[in-house]
Amino acid sequence: MLNIADMTCYDKKLRQTSPEQLNDHMVVPLHSRVNGWSLPLHSFQLITLVLYSYLAIVGFGIYIPLLPNEWKLVAYAVIGLIFVHHLITHLVAITIDPADQNILKKKNYKKPMPIFDRSKCKHVIQNQYCYLCEADVGPKTKHCSTCNKCIADFDHHCNWLNNCVGSRNYWFFFNAIASAALGILLLIMVMIYVFIQYFVDPERLRTSPQFESVTRNGTWLVFLPVAPVETTAAGILSVAILTVVLGSASFLLLGHLLTFHLYLLNKKMNTYEYMTRHRPRLSTISRETSTEGTSDTTHTVDSLQDVTEVRKPDEVAPSSISGTHAN
């Protein structure tokens, strides 16, 4: 319920917002961000692109061509389809504007956003109306302090996407995670097979026609069949070990994130709701300590209606991952 003091702050002239810091003022972007391609781009996006490119080049250029003929085409088709699926869903999750439908209808992204003064207004969103975006919003809509706009059915802000995850792009985000985990797992299995088979029966790995022109058994070929390049067995095995270690770490993190979101789907709640339900004392702790948070910490005021920045399991996963920032 609103008291008289709360109601007086909602005069049209006082609609301002910003992320919570000391003195009840926040620093936010001057303009709202459209999607994950809005500048500045996040360094995690580059890491994701580099990792994806590395796994694709190593997998399809070195190890899948070494599989026996009866497995090779299947591996190309299945793993290739999974990698393409991941790339598409990942890019779509970045590109979609996850803003609330009413925000999409009237939002002017070129217009600077005002500054929220919490000493005058208690919450950015009150009674399903955002006093910063100046629009009615849905019951699960939150105002993200990083994107500086209201997100439909806000789940979390993902640094790996450089975009918020909400109802409009959640399933693309989920599919990107699932396909990344499955693709990495299959690549790991291929590389482990190649590694073991080299010591058991290396001729099973030299079935490509290009090996017929190789006179020395110690010479191996990579990037078959398009652009064969000679290398050594030590080089192939070393890259396999490095990739398996990197892939295993990525799979464990992605698997943990995927399991977490499967749990959320089973419980019919989103990440933001999970964090607010399992951290009920954050409001009291924040007021008592009066500390200032970053994207890797949580600071919540007034029963988590105010700006929150929550570190979640997907902040450490190397695909489509993040922290939570919402009003």
Residue pairs with C-beta under 8 A, 6 or more apart in sequence:
2 126
2 127
6 122
6 126
9 120
9 121
9 122
10 121
10 126
10 131
14 117
14 120
14 121
14 131
15 114
15 121
15 131
15 132
15 134
16 114
16 115
16 116
16 117
16 120
16 121
16 131
16 132
17 26
17 28
17 113
17 114
17 115
17 116
17 124
17 131
17 132
17 143
17 327
18 25
18 26
18 27
18 28
18 115
18 116
18 145
18 307
19 26
19 27
19 28
19 145
19 307
19 309
19 325
20 26
20 118
20 145
20 299
20 301
20 306
20 307
21 27
21 292
22 290
22 292
24 117
24 118
24 119
25 115
25 116
25 117
25 118
26 115
26 116
26 118
26 145
26 307
28 113
28 115
28 116
28 145
28 148
29 113
29 146
29 147
29 148
30 112
30 113
31 109
31 110
31 111
31 112
31 113
31 148
32 107
32 109
32 113
32 147
32 148
32 149
33 109
33 146
33 147
33 148
33 149
33 163
34 97
34 109
35 94
35 95
35 96
35 97
35 98
35 163
36 45
36 93
36 94
36 95
36 161
36 162
36 163
37 94
37 95
37 162
38 162
41 162
42 159
42 160
42 162
44 159
44 160
44 162
44 321
45 94
45 160
45 161
45 162
47 160
47 318
48 90
48 160
48 318
48 319
48 320
51 246
51 250
51 318
51 319
52 83
52 86
52 87
52 90
54 243
55 183
55 184
55 187
55 243
55 247
56 83
58 187
58 239
58 243
59 79
59 83
59 187
59 190
59 191
60 76
60 79
60 80
61 222
61 223
62 222
62 223
62 236
62 239
63 187
63 190
63 191
63 194
63 240
64 72
64 75
64 76
64 79
64 190
65 72
65 208
65 222
65 223
65 224
65 225
66 194
66 205
66 206
66 208
66 224
66 236
67 75
67 190
67 193
67 194
67 205
68 204
68 207
69 207
75 186
75 190
78 186
79 183
79 186
79 187
79 190
82 179
82 182
82 183
82 186
83 179
83 183
85 175
85 179
86 175
86 176
86 179
86 180
86 183
86 319
89 172
89 173
89 175
89 176
89 179
90 161
90 172
90 176
90 180
90 319
90 320
92 169
92 172
93 158
93 161
93 163
93 165
93 169
93 172
93 173
93 176
93 320
94 161
94 162
94 163
96 163
96 168
96 169
96 172
97 104
97 168
98 151
98 152
98 163
98 164
98 165
98 166
98 167
98 168
98 169
99 107
99 149
99 150
99 151
99 152
99 166
99 168
100 133
100 135
100 137
100 138
100 141
100 150
100 151
100 152
101 138
101 152
102 135
102 136
102 137
103 130
103 133
103 135
103 137
103 149
103 150
106 135
107 133
107 149
113 132
113 148
114 132
116 124
116 132
118 306
121 131
122 302
122 305
123 302
123 305
123 306
123 327
124 130
124 131
124 132
124 143
124 306
124 307
124 327
125 131
125 137
125 141
125 142
125 143
125 150
125 305
125 327
128 136
128 137
128 138
128 139
128 141
129 135
129 136
129 137
130 136
130 137
130 141
130 143
130 150
132 143
132 148
132 150
132 327
133 143
133 149
133 150
135 150
137 150
137 152
138 152
138 153
140 152
140 153
140 154
140 167
140 270
141 150
141 151
141 152
141 153
141 154
142 150
142 151
142 154
142 272
142 326
142 327
143 149
143 150
143 151
143 307
143 326
143 327
144 150
144 151
144 154
144 157
144 164
144 325
144 326
144 327
145 307
145 309
145 325
145 326
145 327
146 157
146 164
146 295
146 325
147 157
147 163
147 164
147 325
151 164
151 166
151 326
152 166
152 167
152 168
153 166
153 167
153 170
153 270
154 164
154 166
154 270
154 272
154 326
155 164
155 165
155 166
155 170
155 173
155 270
155 271
155 272
156 164
156 165
156 270
156 271
156 272
156 310
156 312
156 314
156 322
156 323
156 324
157 163
157 164
157 165
157 295
157 322
157 323
157 324
157 325
157 326
158 164
158 165
158 173
158 314
158 320
158 321
158 322
159 295
159 315
159 321
159 322
159 323
160 314
160 317
160 318
160 319
160 320
160 321
160 322
161 173
161 320
161 321
161 322
163 169
165 173
165 271
165 322
170 270
173 320
174 261
176 319
176 320
177 254
177 257
177 258
177 261
177 314
177 317
177 319
177 320
178 258
180 250
180 254
180 319
180 320
181 251
181 254
181 255
181 258
184 247
184 250
184 251
184 254
185 251
187 243
187 247
188 243
188 244
188 247
188 248
188 251
191 240
191 243
191 244
191 247
192 240
192 244
194 205
194 236
194 240
195 237
195 240
195 241
195 244
197 204
197 205
198 205
198 233
198 236
198 237
202 217
202 233
206 214
206 220
208 221
208 224
208 225
209 225
210 221
210 224
210 225
210 228
211 221
214 221
214 230
218 232
218 233
219 230
219 231
219 232
220 230
220 231
220 232
220 233
220 235
220 236
221 228
221 229
221 230
221 231
222 228
222 229
222 231
222 236
223 229
250 317
250 318
250 319
253 316
253 317
253 318
254 317
254 318
254 319
256 313
256 317
257 313
257 314
257 317
257 321
260 312
260 313
260 314
261 271
264 270
264 271
264 274
267 274
269 277
271 312
271 324
272 308
272 310
272 324
272 326
275 298
275 308
275 310
275 312
275 324
276 300
276 304
276 308
279 298
279 300
279 310
282 298
282 299
282 300
282 304
282 308
283 300
283 301
283 302
283 303
283 304
286 299
286 300
286 301
287 301
291 297
291 299
292 299
293 299
293 309
294 309
295 309
295 311
295 323
295 325
296 311
296 315
296 323
297 309
297 311
298 308
298 309
298 310
298 311
299 307
299 308
299 309
300 306
300 308
300 310
301 307
305 327
306 327
307 325
307 326
307 327
308 324
308 325
308 326
308 327
309 323
309 324
309 325
310 323
310 324
310 325
311 323
311 324
312 322
312 323
312 324
314 320
314 321
314 322
315 321
315 322
315 323
